[in-house]
Amino acid sequence: MIKAQVSWWPGNVSVGGTHIHHLVWGILLIVICGYLGTVEGIREQPAYYIIVVLFGVGAGLTFDEFALWLNLRDVYWEKEGRSSIDAVIVVGILALLAVTGFRVWVETADEVADEVFAGLAVLGVLAITLALAAAAKGRFWLAAVGLFVWPVAAVGAFRLAKPESLWAHHLYSRAKLEQARSRYPA
């Protein structure tokens, strides 16, 4: 609004030709609300919540001018002004963590960790099952490697069994056993 020079917008405040940045108003709000927040008995009053909101508004006005903190000149509309946007994003994320409570994020991480461990357990059982099938088919190297890399065990488990293996002796028909013997001659 200031840059567009909107006449009714009160944001462009100057005193004696010096522009008063909204950083100043933010700092004043933070100081006043911080002081009021320490007054004894205020936390039980409804006004406390108004003070908290005004403190947040003051922090927002202050962090919106973060680039001014770093450069000590007005770079709001220049490339260096991007640091103000970055600061507001970081402060917003930290405020979100504070409002939702860090405990919520820890509990969510624990739930995700439990699900990941459950998924890994399923993969482990799958790898062992496939490795046992590959070993029963006489594919011992594929079974051994497959304990660590389950797709290797899957290759051994789904390929044709060697004719002298337990799998071939107990589960193959005569035709399938002959096919194994022709592929793997003694």
Backbone as JSON Lines, residues from 0, in Angstrom:
{"i":0,"aa":"M","n":[0.83,-1.19,0.0],"ca":[0.0,0.0,0.0],"c":[0.88,1.26,0.0]}
{"i":1,"aa":"I","n":[1.99,1.19,0.74],"ca":[2.89,2.34,0.78],"c":[3.51,2.56,-0.59]}
{"i":2,"aa":"K","n":[4.01,1.48,-1.19],"ca":[4.67,1.59,-2.49],"c":[3.68,2.05,-3.57]}
{"i":3,"aa":"A","n":[2.42,1.61,-3.47],"ca":[1.4,2.02,-4.43],"c":[0.89,3.43,-4.13]}
{"i":4,"aa":"Q","n":[1.33,4.0,-3.03],"ca":[0.96,5.35,-2.59],"c":[-0.56,5.52,-2.48]}
{"i":5,"aa":"V","n":[-1.18,4.55,-1.8],"ca":[-2.61,4.62,-1.55],"c":[-2.82,5.71,-0.49]}
{"i":6,"aa":"S","n":[-3.65,6.68,-0.82],"ca":[-3.78,7.87,0.03],"c":[-4.38,7.58,1.39]}
{"i":7,"aa":"W","n":[-5.33,6.66,1.47],"ca":[-6.0,6.42,2.75],"c":[-5.23,5.5,3.67]}
{"i":8,"aa":"W","n":[-4.14,4.86,3.18],"ca":[-3.38,3.92,4.01],"c":[-2.5,4.67,4.98]}
{"i":9,"aa":"P","n":[-2.65,4.4,6.3],"ca":[-1.87,5.15,7.29],"c":[-0.47,4.58,7.53]}
{"i":10,"aa":"G","n":[-0.03,3.66,6.69],"ca":[1.22,2.96,6.95],"c":[2.47,3.78,6.72]}
{"i":11,"aa":"N","n":[2.39,4.83,5.94],"ca":[3.58,5.61,5.63],"c":[3.68,6.79,6.61]}
{"i":12,"aa":"V","n":[4.26,6.52,7.76],"ca":[4.37,7.54,8.81],"c":[5.77,8.14,8.75]}
{"i":13,"aa":"S","n":[5.81,9.45,8.7],"ca":[7.09,10.15,8.69],"c":[7.07,11.23,9.76]}
{"i":14,"aa":"V","n":[8.22,11.39,10.4],"ca":[8.36,12.44,11.4],"c":[9.57,13.26,11.0]}
{"i":15,"aa":"G","n":[9.36,14.52,10.68],"ca":[10.46,15.4,10.29],"c":[11.2,14.9,9.05]}
{"i":16,"aa":"G","n":[10.48,14.25,8.13],"ca":[11.11,13.75,6.91],"c":[11.73,12.37,7.06]}
{"i":17,"aa":"T","n":[11.7,11.81,8.27],"ca":[12.25,10.47,8.49],"c":[11.11,9.46,8.51]}
{"i":18,"aa":"H","n":[11.23,8.43,7.66],"ca":[10.21,7.38,7.6],"c":[10.33,6.48,8.83]}
{"i":19,"aa":"I","n":[9.21,6.29,9.5],"ca":[9.18,5.4,10.65],"c":[8.72,4.03,10.14]}
{"i":20,"aa":"H","n":[9.63,3.07,10.12],"ca":[9.32,1.72,9.62],"c":[8.41,1.01,10.6]}
{"i":21,"aa":"H","n":[7.65,0.04,10.08],"ca":[6.73,-0.68,10.97],"c":[7.49,-1.58,11.95]}
{"i":22,"aa":"L","n":[8.77,-1.72,11.76],"ca":[9.63,-2.38,12.73],"c":[9.55,-1.67,14.09]}
{"i":23,"aa":"V","n":[9.5,-0.35,14.04],"ca":[9.43,0.45,15.27],"c":[8.13,0.16,16.01]}
{"i":24,"aa":"W","n":[7.01,0.11,15.28],"ca":[5.72,-0.16,15.92],"c":[5.7,-1.59,16.47]}
{"i":25,"aa":"G","n":[6.34,-2.5,15.76],"ca":[6.42,-3.87,16.25],"c":[7.2,-3.97,17.54]}
{"i":26,"aa":"I","n":[8.33,-3.29,17.6],"ca":[9.14,-3.32,18.82],"c":[8.37,-2.7,19.99]}
{"i":27,"aa":"L","n":[7.68,-1.6,19.73],"ca":[6.89,-0.97,20.79],"c":[5.79,-1.92,21.3]}
{"i":28,"aa":"L","n":[5.11,-2.6,20.38],"ca":[4.07,-3.56,20.8],"c":[4.68,-4.7,21.61]}
{"i":29,"aa":"I","n":[5.82,-5.21,21.19],"ca":[6.47,-6.3,21.92],"c":[6.84,-5.85,23.33]}
{"i":30,"aa":"V","n":[7.42,-4.69,23.44],"ca":[7.83,-4.19,24.76],"c":[6.62,-3.96,25.66]}
{"i":31,"aa":"I","n":[5.6,-3.31,25.16],"ca":[4.41,-3.0,25.97],"c":[3.7,-4.29,26.38]}
{"i":32,"aa":"C","n":[3.49,-5.18,25.39],"ca":[2.77,-6.43,25.7],"c":[3.61,-7.35,26.58]}
{"i":33,"aa":"G","n":[4.91,-7.35,26.37],"ca":[5.78,-8.13,27.24],"c":[5.7,-7.66,28.68]}
{"i":34,"aa":"Y","n":[5.69,-6.36,28.86],"ca":[5.56,-5.8,30.21],"c":[4.19,-6.14,30.8]}
{"i":35,"aa":"L","n":[3.12,-5.94,30.03],"ca":[1.78,-6.22,30.54],"c":[1.59,-7.7,30.86]}
{"i":36,"aa":"G","n":[2.28,-8.57,30.1],"ca":[2.18,-10.0,30.34],"c":[2.8,-10.43,31.65]}
{"i":37,"aa":"T","n":[3.65,-9.59,32.24],"ca":[4.29,-9.93,33.51],"c":[3.55,-9.38,34.72]}
{"i":38,"aa":"V","n":[2.51,-8.6,34.48],"ca":[1.74,-8.03,35.59],"c":[1.08,-9.17,36.36]}
{"i":39,"aa":"E","n":[1.17,-9.1,37.66],"ca":[0.65,-10.16,38.52],"c":[-0.86,-10.32,38.35]}
{"i":40,"aa":"G","n":[-1.29,-11.57,38.15],"ca":[-2.72,-11.86,38.04],"c":[-3.3,-11.69,36.66]}
{"i":41,"aa":"I","n":[-2.5,-11.24,35.69],"ca":[-3.03,-10.97,34.35],"c":[-3.43,-12.25,33.63]}
{"i":42,"aa":"R","n":[-2.76,-13.36,33.94],"ca":[-3.03,-14.6,33.21],"c":[-4.45,-15.12,33.43]}
{"i":43,"aa":"E","n":[-5.09,-14.73,34.51],"ca":[-6.45,-15.16,34.78],"c":[-7.47,-14.24,34.13]}
{"i":44,"aa":"Q","n":[-7.05,-13.13,33.54],"ca":[-7.95,-12.15,32.96],"c":[-8.14,-12.41,31.46]}
{"i":45,"aa":"P","n":[-9.33,-12.12,30.92],"ca":[-9.55,-12.26,29.47],"c":[-8.63,-11.34,28.65]}
{"i":46,"aa":"A","n":[-8.21,-10.25,29.21],"ca":[-7.33,-9.3,28.51],"c":[-5.98,-9.94,28.19]}
{"i":47,"aa":"Y","n":[-5.62,-10.97,28.93],"ca":[-4.34,-11.65,28.7],"c":[-4.24,-12.16,27.26]}
{"i":48,"aa":"Y","n":[-5.35,-12.72,26.74],"ca":[-5.35,-13.26,25.39],"c":[-5.21,-12.15,24.35]}
{"i":49,"aa":"I","n":[-5.77,-11.0,24.63],"ca":[-5.61,-9.85,23.74],"c":[-4.15,-9.41,23.73]}
{"i":50,"aa":"I","n":[-3.53,-9.4,24.91],"ca":[-2.11,-9.04,25.02],"c":[-1.25,-10.03,24.24]}
{"i":51,"aa":"V","n":[-1.57,-11.31,24.33],"ca":[-0.8,-12.33,23.6],"c":[-0.92,-12.11,22.1]}
{"i":52,"aa":"V","n":[-2.13,-11.83,21.62],"ca":[-2.33,-11.59,20.19],"c":[-1.57,-10.34,19.75]}
{"i":53,"aa":"L","n":[-1.64,-9.27,20.54],"ca":[-0.92,-8.04,20.2],"c":[0.6,-8.25,20.21]}
{"i":54,"aa":"F","n":[1.07,-9.08,21.13],"ca":[2.5,-9.43,21.15],"c":[2.88,-10.11,19.83]}
{"i":55,"aa":"G","n":[2.02,-11.04,19.36],"ca":[2.26,-11.72,18.09],"c":[2.24,-10.76,16.92]}
{"i":56,"aa":"V","n":[1.32,-9.8,16.94],"ca":[1.27,-8.78,15.88],"c":[2.57,-7.97,15.89]}
{"i":57,"aa":"G","n":[3.03,-7.6,17.07],"ca":[4.29,-6.85,17.18],"c":[5.46,-7.65,16.66]}
{"i":58,"aa":"A","n":[5.49,-8.95,16.98],"ca":[6.57,-9.81,16.47],"c":[6.5,-9.9,14.96]}
{"i":59,"aa":"G","n":[5.28,-10.0,14.41],"ca":[5.12,-10.05,12.95],"c":[5.61,-8.79,12.28]}
{"i":60,"aa":"L","n":[5.25,-7.63,12.84],"ca":[5.72,-6.36,12.28],"c":[7.25,-6.25,12.35]}
{"i":61,"aa":"T","n":[7.82,-6.75,13.42],"ca":[9.26,-6.68,13.61],"c":[10.0,-7.61,12.65]}
{"i":62,"aa":"F","n":[9.55,-8.87,12.57],"ca":[10.24,-9.82,11.7],"c":[10.01,-9.53,10.23]}
{"i":63,"aa":"D","n":[8.93,-8.81,9.91],"ca":[8.7,-8.43,8.52],"c":[9.79,-7.47,8.03]}
{"i":64,"aa":"E","n":[10.44,-6.8,8.93],"ca":[11.54,-5.87,8.59],"c":[12.9,-6.47,8.93]}
{"i":65,"aa":"F","n":[13.0,-7.79,8.95],"ca":[14.24,-8.46,9.32],"c":[15.42,-8.02,8.44]}
{"i":66,"aa":"A","n":[15.17,-7.8,7.16],"ca":[16.25,-7.37,6.26],"c":[16.82,-6.03,6.71]}
{"i":67,"aa":"L","n":[16.0,-5.19,7.31],"ca":[16.47,-3.91,7.83],"c":[17.41,-4.12,9.01]}
{"i":68,"aa":"W","n":[17.17,-5.17,9.82],"ca":[18.06,-5.5,10.93],"c":[19.45,-5.79,10.39]}
{"i":69,"aa":"L","n":[19.51,-6.58,9.32],"ca":[20.79,-7.06,8.81],"c":[21.56,-6.0,8.03]}
{"i":70,"aa":"N","n":[20.85,-5.19,7.26],"ca":[21.51,-4.26,6.35],"c":[21.57,-2.82,6.86]}
{"i":71,"aa":"L","n":[20.81,-2.53,7.88],"ca":[20.74,-1.2,8.48],"c":[20.43,-0.12,7.43]}
{"i":72,"aa":"R","n":[19.68,-0.53,6.42],"ca":[19.15,0.41,5.43],"c":[17.9,-0.22,4.86]}
{"i":73,"aa":"D","n":[17.06,0.56,4.22],"ca":[15.79,0.09,3.71],"c":[16.0,-0.7,2.42]}
{"i":74,"aa":"V","n":[15.97,-2.02,2.53],"ca":[16.14,-2.9,1.36],"c":[14.88,-3.73,1.13]}
{"i":75,"aa":"Y","n":[13.77,-3.26,1.65],"ca":[12.53,-4.04,1.63],"c":[12.14,-4.47,0.23]}
{"i":76,"aa":"W","n":[12.3,-3.6,-0.75],"ca":[11.88,-3.91,-2.12],"c":[13.06,-4.34,-3.0]}
{"i":77,"aa":"E","n":[14.21,-4.59,-2.39],"ca":[15.38,-5.02,-3.15],"c":[15.61,-6.52,-2.93]}
{"i":78,"aa":"K","n":[16.66,-7.06,-3.58],"ca":[16.98,-8.49,-3.48],"c":[17.26,-8.89,-2.02]}
{"i":79,"aa":"E","n":[17.94,-8.04,-1.29],"ca":[18.27,-8.35,0.11],"c":[17.02,-8.43,0.98]}
{"i":80,"aa":"G","n":[15.91,-7.86,0.53],"ca":[14.67,-7.88,1.28],"c":[14.09,-9.28,1.41]}
{"i":81,"aa":"R","n":[14.58,-10.22,0.61],"ca":[14.13,-11.61,0.68],"c":[14.38,-12.2,2.07]}
{"i":82,"aa":"S","n":[15.41,-11.74,2.75],"ca":[15.71,-12.28,4.08],"c":[14.56,-11.99,5.06]}
{"i":83,"aa":"S","n":[13.79,-10.93,4.81],"ca":[12.62,-10.67,5.66],"c":[11.58,-11.75,5.48]}
{"i":84,"aa":"I","n":[11.36,-12.15,4.24],"ca":[10.39,-13.21,3.96],"c":[10.86,-14.52,4.58]}
{"i":85,"aa":"D","n":[12.15,-14.82,4.43],"ca":[12.7,-16.03,5.03],"c":[12.54,-16.04,6.54]}
{"i":86,"aa":"A","n":[12.8,-14.9,7.16],"ca":[12.68,-14.8,8.62],"c":[11.24,-15.02,9.06]}
{"i":87,"aa":"V","n":[10.29,-14.46,8.33],"ca":[8.88,-14.63,8.69],"c":[8.48,-16.1,8.56]}
{"i":88,"aa":"I","n":[8.99,-16.79,7.53],"ca":[8.68,-18.21,7.36],"c":[9.25,-19.02,8.52]}
{"i":89,"aa":"V","n":[10.5,-18.77,8.88],"ca":[11.13,-19.51,9.97],"c":[10.4,-19.24,11.29]}
{"i":90,"aa":"V","n":[10.1,-17.99,11.56],"ca":[9.4,-17.65,12.8],"c":[8.0,-18.27,12.8]}
{"i":91,"aa":"G","n":[7.35,-18.28,11.64],"ca":[6.02,-18.9,11.54],"c":[6.07,-20.39,11.86]}
{"i":92,"aa":"I","n":[7.08,-21.08,11.33],"ca":[7.22,-22.51,11.61],"c":[7.49,-22.74,13.09]}
{"i":93,"aa":"L","n":[8.37,-21.93,13.67],"ca":[8.65,-22.07,15.1],"c":[7.41,-21.77,15.94]}
{"i":94,"aa":"A","n":[6.63,-20.78,15.51],"ca":[5.39,-20.47,16.23],"c":[4.4,-21.63,16.12]}
{"i":95,"aa":"L","n":[4.34,-22.25,14.94],"ca":[3.47,-23.42,14.76],"c":[3.89,-24.55,15.69]}
{"i":96,"aa":"L","n":[5.2,-24.77,15.81],"ca":[5.69,-25.79,16.74],"c":[5.31,-25.45,18.17]}
{"i":97,"aa":"A","n":[5.44,-24.17,18.52],"ca":[5.13,-23.76,19.89],"c":[3.64,-23.88,20.18]}
{"i":98,"aa":"V","n":[2.8,-23.51,19.22],"ca":[1.36,-23.54,19.44],"c":[0.85,-24.97,19.5]}
{"i":99,"aa":"T","n":[1.31,-25.81,18.59],"ca":[0.84,-27.19,18.59],"c":[1.51,-28.01,19.67]}
{"i":100,"aa":"G","n":[2.61,-27.54,20.15],"ca":[3.34,-28.24,21.18],"c":[4.35,-29.19,20.58]}
{"i":101,"aa":"F","n":[5.53,-29.12,21.05],"ca":[6.6,-29.96,20.52],"c":[6.29,-31.43,20.76]}
{"i":102,"aa":"R","n":[5.53,-31.69,21.82],"ca":[5.18,-33.07,22.17],"c":[4.39,-33.75,21.06]}
{"i":103,"aa":"V","n":[3.51,-33.0,20.39],"ca":[2.71,-33.55,19.29],"c":[3.64,-34.05,18.18]}
{"i":104,"aa":"W","n":[4.67,-33.27,17.88],"ca":[5.6,-33.65,16.81],"c":[6.43,-34.86,17.2]}
{"i":105,"aa":"V","n":[6.79,-34.95,18.48],"ca":[7.55,-36.11,18.96],"c":[6.68,-37.36,18.9]}
{"i":106,"aa":"E","n":[5.42,-37.24,19.33],"ca":[4.5,-38.38,19.28],"c":[4.26,-38.82,17.84]}
{"i":107,"aa":"T","n":[4.12,-37.87,16.93],"ca":[3.93,-38.2,15.52],"c":[5.16,-38.92,14.99]}
{"i":108,"aa":"A","n":[6.34,-38.45,15.35],"ca":[7.58,-39.1,14.92],"c":[7.66,-40.52,15.48]}
{"i":109,"aa":"D","n":[7.23,-40.7,16.72],"ca":[7.22,-42.05,17.32],"c":[6.26,-42.98,16.57]}
{"i":110,"aa":"E","n":[5.08,-42.45,16.21],"ca":[4.12,-43.27,15.46],"c":[4.69,-43.66,14.1]}
{"i":111,"aa":"V","n":[5.31,-42.71,13.43],"ca":[5.91,-42.99,12.13],"c":[7.04,-44.02,12.3]}
{"i":112,"aa":"A","n":[7.83,-43.87,13.36],"ca":[8.92,-44.82,13.61],"c":[8.37,-46.22,13.85]}
{"i":113,"aa":"D","n":[7.27,-46.32,14.6],"ca":[6.66,-47.63,14.85],"c":[6.18,-48.26,13.54]}
{"i":114,"aa":"E","n":[5.59,-47.44,12.66],"ca":[5.13,-47.95,11.37],"c":[6.29,-48.38,10.49]}
{"i":115,"aa":"V","n":[7.38,-47.61,10.54],"ca":[8.56,-47.99,9.76],"c":[9.13,-49.3,10.26]}
{"i":116,"aa":"F","n":[9.23,-49.46,11.58],"ca":[9.73,-50.72,12.15],"c":[8.82,-51.88,11.77]}
{"i":117,"aa":"A","n":[7.5,-51.66,11.78],"ca":[6.57,-52.72,11.39],"c":[6.78,-53.09,9.92]}
{"i":118,"aa":"G","n":[6.97,-52.09,9.08],"ca":[7.24,-52.34,7.67],"c":[8.54,-53.11,7.46]}
{"i":119,"aa":"L","n":[9.56,-52.75,8.23],"ca":[10.83,-53.46,8.13],"c":[10.69,-54.9,8.63]}
{"i":120,"aa":"A","n":[9.87,-55.1,9.64],"ca":[9.64,-56.47,10.13],"c":[8.95,-57.31,9.07]}
{"i":121,"aa":"V","n":[7.98,-56.73,8.38],"ca":[7.3,-57.45,7.3],"c":[8.3,-57.79,6.19]}
{"i":122,"aa":"L","n":[9.16,-56.83,5.83],"ca":[10.18,-57.1,4.82],"c":[11.15,-58.18,5.28]}
{"i":123,"aa":"G","n":[11.48,-58.18,6.57],"ca":[12.37,-59.21,7.11],"c":[11.75,-60.6,7.01]}
{"i":124,"aa":"V","n":[10.49,-60.7,7.38],"ca":[9.79,-62.0,7.28],"c":[9.71,-62.43,5.81]}
{"i":125,"aa":"L","n":[9.42,-61.47,4.92],"ca":[9.37,-61.78,3.49],"c":[10.73,-62.28,2.99]}
{"i":126,"aa":"A","n":[11.8,-61.59,3.4],"ca":[13.15,-61.99,2.97],"c":[13.49,-63.39,3.46]}
{"i":127,"aa":"I","n":[13.16,-63.69,4.71],"ca":[13.45,-65.03,5.26],"c":[12.64,-66.09,4.53]}
{"i":128,"aa":"T","n":[11.36,-65.8,4.28],"ca":[10.51,-66.76,3.58],"c":[11.03,-67.03,2.17]}
{"i":129,"aa":"L","n":[11.36,-65.96,1.46],"ca":[11.89,-66.13,0.1],"c":[13.24,-66.83,0.11]}
{"i":130,"aa":"A","n":[14.09,-66.51,1.08],"ca":[15.41,-67.15,1.18],"c":[15.25,-68.65,1.48]}
{"i":131,"aa":"L","n":[14.3,-69.01,2.33],"ca":[14.05,-70.43,2.61],"c":[13.56,-71.16,1.36]}
{"i":132,"aa":"A","n":[12.69,-70.5,0.61],"ca":[12.21,-71.11,-0.63],"c":[13.35,-71.28,-1.63]}
{"i":133,"aa":"A","n":[14.22,-70.25,-1.73],"ca":[15.36,-70.34,-2.65],"c":[16.31,-71.45,-2.21]}
{"i":134,"aa":"A","n":[16.54,-71.58,-0.9],"ca":[17.42,-72.65,-0.4],"c":[16.8,-74.02,-0.66]}
{"i":135,"aa":"A","n":[15.49,-74.14,-0.48],"ca":[14.81,-75.42,-0.74],"c":[14.9,-75.79,-2.22]}
{"i":136,"aa":"K","n":[15.07,-74.8,-3.1],"ca":[15.2,-75.06,-4.53],"c":[16.66,-75.29,-4.93]}
{"i":137,"aa":"G","n":[17.56,-75.3,-3.93],"ca":[18.97,-75.57,-4.21],"c":[19.75,-74.35,-4.65]}
{"i":138,"aa":"R","n":[19.21,-73.19,-4.46],"ca":[19.86,-71.93,-4.86],"c":[20.39,-71.25,-3.59]}
{"i":139,"aa":"F","n":[21.47,-71.81,-3.06],"ca":[21.99,-71.39,-1.75],"c":[22.61,-70.0,-1.78]}
{"i":140,"aa":"W","n":[23.33,-69.66,-2.85],"ca":[23.94,-68.32,-2.91],"c":[22.86,-67.24,-3.0]}
{"i":141,"aa":"L","n":[21.84,-67.49,-3.8],"ca":[20.74,-66.53,-3.89],"c":[20.01,-66.42,-2.55]}
{"i":142,"aa":"A","n":[19.89,-67.52,-1.84],"ca":[19.24,-67.51,-0.52],"c":[20.07,-66.7,0.47]}
{"i":143,"aa":"A","n":[21.39,-66.89,0.46],"ca":[22.27,-66.19,1.42],"c":[22.26,-64.68,1.16]}
{"i":144,"aa":"V","n":[22.41,-64.29,-0.09],"ca":[22.39,-62.85,-0.42],"c":[20.99,-62.29,-0.2]}
{"i":145,"aa":"G","n":[19.98,-63.12,-0.49],"ca":[18.59,-62.69,-0.35],"c":[18.17,-62.38,1.06]}
{"i":146,"aa":"L","n":[18.89,-62.87,2.04],"ca":[18.58,-62.5,3.43],"c":[18.81,-61.02,3.67]}
{"i":147,"aa":"F","n":[19.7,-60.42,2.9],"ca":[20.01,-59.0,3.05],"c":[19.36,-58.14,1.97]}
{"i":148,"aa":"V","n":[19.17,-58.74,0.79],"ca":[18.55,-58.03,-0.33],"c":[17.41,-58.93,-0.83]}
{"i":149,"aa":"W","n":[16.22,-58.7,-0.33],"ca":[15.12,-59.64,-0.57],"c":[14.78,-59.86,-2.03]}
{"i":150,"aa":"P","n":[14.94,-58.9,-2.94],"ca":[14.64,-59.21,-4.34],"c":[15.53,-60.33,-4.9]}
{"i":151,"aa":"V","n":[16.74,-60.47,-4.39],"ca":[17.62,-61.56,-4.83],"c":[17.02,-62.9,-4.4]}
{"i":152,"aa":"A","n":[16.5,-62.95,-3.19],"ca":[15.85,-64.17,-2.71],"c":[14.6,-64.47,-3.54]}
{"i":153,"aa":"A","n":[13.9,-63.43,-3.97],"ca":[12.71,-63.63,-4.8],"c":[13.09,-64.28,-6.13]}
{"i":154,"aa":"V","n":[14.22,-63.87,-6.7],"ca":[14.68,-64.5,-7.95],"c":[14.9,-65.99,-7.72]}
{"i":155,"aa":"G","n":[15.58,-66.34,-6.64],"ca":[15.82,-67.74,-6.32],"c":[14.55,-68.51,-6.01]}
{"i":156,"aa":"A","n":[13.6,-67.86,-5.37],"ca":[12.36,-68.53,-4.97],"c":[11.44,-68.8,-6.15]}
{"i":157,"aa":"F","n":[11.47,-67.95,-7.16],"ca":[10.55,-68.1,-8.28],"c":[11.15,-68.78,-9.5]}
{"i":158,"aa":"R","n":[12.44,-69.05,-9.48],"ca":[13.07,-69.75,-10.6],"c":[12.89,-71.26,-10.45]}
{"i":159,"aa":"L","n":[13.19,-71.96,-11.49],"ca":[13.09,-73.41,-11.5],"c":[14.07,-74.02,-10.5]}
{"i":160,"aa":"A","n":[13.6,-75.0,-9.74],"ca":[14.44,-75.64,-8.73],"c":[15.46,-76.56,-9.39]}
{"i":161,"aa":"K","n":[16.59,-76.75,-8.71],"ca":[17.58,-77.72,-9.19],"c":[17.02,-79.12,-8.94]}
{"i":162,"aa":"P","n":[17.33,-80.07,-9.82],"ca":[16.69,-81.4,-9.72],"c":[17.01,-82.15,-8.43]}
{"i":163,"aa":"E","n":[18.14,-81.91,-7.8],"ca":[18.5,-82.63,-6.58],"c":[18.01,-81.93,-5.31]}
{"i":164,"aa":"S","n":[17.26,-80.83,-5.45],"ca":[16.81,-80.06,-4.28],"c":[15.6,-80.69,-3.61]}
{"i":165,"aa":"L","n":[15.36,-80.28,-2.36],"ca":[14.19,-80.74,-1.61],"c":[12.89,-80.35,-2.34]}
{"i":166,"aa":"W","n":[12.88,-79.16,-2.84],"ca":[11.69,-78.64,-3.53],"c":[11.33,-79.55,-4.72]}
{"i":167,"aa":"A","n":[12.32,-79.86,-5.53],"ca":[12.07,-80.68,-6.72],"c":[11.63,-82.08,-6.33]}
{"i":168,"aa":"H","n":[12.25,-82.68,-5.32],"ca":[11.92,-84.05,-4.91],"c":[10.51,-84.16,-4.34]}
{"i":169,"aa":"H","n":[10.08,-83.15,-3.6],"ca":[8.81,-83.26,-2.89],"c":[7.64,-82.54,-3.56]}
{"i":170,"aa":"L","n":[7.92,-81.55,-4.39],"ca":[6.82,-80.74,-4.92],"c":[6.66,-80.8,-6.44]}
{"i":171,"aa":"Y","n":[7.65,-81.32,-7.17],"ca":[7.55,-81.32,-8.62],"c":[6.9,-82.61,-9.13]}
{"i":172,"aa":"S","n":[6.13,-82.45,-10.18],"ca":[5.6,-83.61,-10.9],"c":[6.73,-84.21,-11.74]}
{"i":173,"aa":"R","n":[6.47,-85.35,-12.35],"ca":[7.52,-85.97,-13.19],"c":[7.93,-85.05,-14.33]}
{"i":174,"aa":"A","n":[6.95,-84.4,-14.96],"ca":[7.24,-83.52,-16.1],"c":[8.1,-82.33,-15.66]}
{"i":175,"aa":"K","n":[7.76,-81.75,-14.53],"ca":[8.52,-80.59,-14.03],"c":[9.92,-81.03,-13.61]}
{"i":176,"aa":"L","n":[10.05,-82.21,-13.03],"ca":[11.36,-82.73,-12.63],"c":[12.24,-82.99,-13.86]}
{"i":177,"aa":"E","n":[11.64,-83.49,-14.92],"ca":[12.4,-83.71,-16.16],"c":[12.85,-82.37,-16.75]}
{"i":178,"aa":"Q","n":[12.0,-81.36,-16.65],"ca":[12.37,-80.01,-17.13],"c":[13.57,-79.49,-16.33]}
{"i":179,"aa":"A","n":[13.58,-79.7,-15.02],"ca":[14.7,-79.28,-14.17],"c":[15.96,-80.04,-14.54]}
{"i":180,"aa":"R","n":[15.84,-81.35,-14.79],"ca":[17.01,-82.15,-15.15],"c":[17.58,-81.72,-16.5]}
{"i":181,"aa":"S","n":[16.7,-81.33,-17.44],"ca":[17.21,-80.91,-18.74],"c":[17.91,-79.55,-18.65]}
{"i":182,"aa":"R","n":[17.44,-78.71,-17.76],"ca":[18.09,-77.4,-17.6],"c":[19.37,-77.51,-16.81]}
{"i":183,"aa":"Y","n":[19.39,-78.36,-15.8],"ca":[20.56,-78.51,-14.92],"c":[21.08,-79.94,-15.0]}
{"i":184,"aa":"P","n":[21.83,-80.26,-16.05],"ca":[22.36,-81.64,-16.14],"c":[23.43,-81.86,-15.04]}
{"i":185,"aa":"A","n":[23.54,-83.06,-14.59],"ca":[24.45,-83.39,-13.49],"c":[25.88,-83.14,-13.81]}
